[in-house]
């Protein structure tokens, strides 16, 4: 059996993000392209940011998943431009983030040329209230901020639009 692109995409869709395992690397939007030919699968990925510490772990998980699916050879290319953006998150990823207590991005990523002039109220993933406040610009990872709901009083992480 020769691995085709659809089979490769299916195998990659089962690879969880190591920092947020409720979503896959495909739903996260870091898998940019899949090309299959002559038993080789070539994957192009864009990490969530250039210094992402999980990049090597993710590449290893990609190799294992594709070899298990039947790929004879796996080549991974990292493409840094265009830079990853939270706009690439799938709708199912946003829903699973919210279900796991992480507020998904609620706005599109800011234009790099336009400064952010206000902080929107972020909807609490637990009670749904928008009455929240930012406690810290960074959460457990650089791509998340720490918020607190002023209604249910629960803290939560917000996946920042990048």
Secondary structure, 3 states (H helix, E strand, C coil): CCCCHHHHHHHHHCCECCCCCCCEHHHHCCEEEEEEECCEEEEEECCCCCCCCCHHHHHHHHHHHHHHHCCCEEEEEECCCCCCCHHHCCHHHHHHHHHCCEECCCCCCCCCCCCCCCCCCCCCCCCCCCCEEEEECCCCCCCEEEEEECCCCCEEEEECCC
